[in-house]
Amino acid sequence: MYSKIFRAVIIGAPGSGKGTISERIVKTFGFLHISSGDILRQNIINNTDLGKKAQQFINSGQLVPDEIVTKTMLARIREVGNKSYILDGFPRNSAQADILSAREQIDAVINLNIPHDVIICRVKNRWIHAPSGRVYNIGFDDPKVPGKDDVTGEPLTQREDDKPEVVAKRLQLYDELMSPVLAWVCGNVVWVTSFKGRETKEIWPRVERFLKDKVQG
Ligand code: AMP
């Protein structure tokens, strides 16, 4: 699609719409999506040594130790070779950011800056059918019968970590860990470009324009 190899990082709090924006980047620009969360989850499903090590941390809502994650991500980046990519979920703290910058020349860092109140509201309206993983967003894609799964009619529940007080804590932790990463990237490596807004549909056209300019430039 584009000839220049481009290496991007996307940063955003849980619930910031990072998944949706990443998908659109992949579709529009043909970048490979390298998501640390996806890689770790896949390893858990495949019951690999890495998966076994990572599982306990992920299940208890903790970060997986830097050493494990960095090794895994750098190996994946090496595997990808000379292709454009977008890193999602990595780096997640300044130690990881330091190691990445020593190994890779990053061309852009896209920071999704969504107000906490919007994220808390978004996540509060997210209900799931736990056995199947089907997700409903109240006021956006509602179930046909309130509180019931469309397919099975079983009751919907909220994830423990989607409850407002837990989300507020996750967001606070995210800010604590990411602010040095943002300062670091600003100070030493590349521009961080922040996209501030309340909705993905308002942010995406700006991200798209930004990347088009960068990739072609
Ligand atoms: P995510 O899908 O990005 O929210 O990641 C899910 C879980 O995987 C996180 O809660 C962490 O336990 C773990 N994880 C993903 N990326 C990293 C990372 N860069 N450093 C440490 N742990 C990570």
Residues whose N, C-alpha, C, O or C-beta is under 5 A from the ligand:
A	BS01	AMP	S36 G37 D38 L40 F57 I58 Q62 L63 V64 V69 G89 F90 P91 R92
